[in-house]
Amino acid sequence: MSRATEIERLYDEHAQPLFAFLLNFTRDEADTRDVLQEIFVKLAREPELLDDVREERAFLIRLAHNAAIDLMRRRGTREKTKENFAAEAVSPFAATADPDEKFFRDELADALGELPEEQRAVVHLKLWEGLTFEKIAAALEIPPNTAASRYRYGLDKLRGRLRPLYEEIK
Amino acid sequence: MNEFEQKLSRQSLRKIPGEWRAEILANCRGSKVEGRAQEQFWSSTFVSRLSTVFWPHPKAWAALAAVWILIFAVDFSMRDKSPMVAEKVSPPSPEIIAELKKEHLMYAELIGARDDHDADRSKLRVPSPRTERVGILTA
C-alpha cells in the first residue's frame, strides 16, 4: 500500500472520532482542524511512527491529545477557554429537531465545558468511544486508576448539573 | 453503564466537515514533497559549502591530501616490517653466554658476601637476655 493510500485509510477510519474528541477537548473548530492536520501531516512525513503500533486508535488519540495540549499552551487559550467558555464554546453534539433533545444537548455541552480538560477527555473516551479504562490510560498516558477516578468525578459533576433536566425528560 | 451514562452516550456527536478530507490530505501530499525538497536543499547546501571551502585553493588541498596519504603509507609499511626485524635477531653466541654466566656468578658471590656481613651484624645486635641485664644493673 502506497503512503498516500495509507494516509487516506487512516483518515477514513479515524478522522471522525478524532474530530469529535478534539472538538470536545478544545471547544474550538479552528483548533480542531489545526490539530487534525498536524497529526495527519506528521504521519505522512513519518509513516514509520505506526510500525510497531498495535492499537492505532489509541495511538492517534494520544497524538491528538498531546498536540491539542501543545496548541492550547502555545496560544494561551486554556484560561481564555475557561473564562469565555459560555460565549465562545462550540457544541460537540449534532443538531437535532427535537426541542427537548436540543435543550438537553446544549446543557450537556455546557456541563462538559465546565469540567477540567483532563476529566472531559476521559469522560469523552469512555462515553462516546466506549474505551476501557486501560485503553484510555494508554491513550492519555496516565495510570488506569487515575482514568477511572477522573471519569467518576466528571460523571458526578455532570449528574449533579443535569439531574433535574434528566429527571424531567426521562 | 447505568441509565444516566447510557442517556449521555446516546447523544450523537457532530460529523467532521466533508471538505476537510480533501484539504488535509492535500496538505499531507504537499508536506511529503516539501520534505523531499528540504532534503535536497540540505544536501545541495552541504555540497556547496564543501566546494566553497575547497575550491579557492584546490592544489593546496590536493597537496595536503597527498601528504596525508604518504604518511599513512609510511606508517603501514613500518608496521609491516617491525615483526620481520624481530625475527632477524640472531640468538646469542656461546662466548656471550659464557660471559653472562661469569657475571652472574660474580654477582651471586658479591650478594652472598653481603648477606654474611649482614648476618654478622645482626648477631652483634642480638641483646642479652633480660635476666642477665637485670643482674648487671644490680651487681
Interface residues (C-beta under 8 A of the other chain):
Chain A: R3 A4 I7 E8 Y11 A15 Q16 F19 A20 L23 N24 R33 L36 Q37 F40 V41 L43 A44 R45 S91 P92 F93 A94 T96 E101 F104 R105 L108 L127 W128 G130 L155 L158 R159 Y166 K170
Chain B: E3 F4 E5 K7 L8 S9 Q11 S12 L13 R14 K15 I16 W20 R21 E23 I24 L25 N27 C28 R29 S31 K32 G35
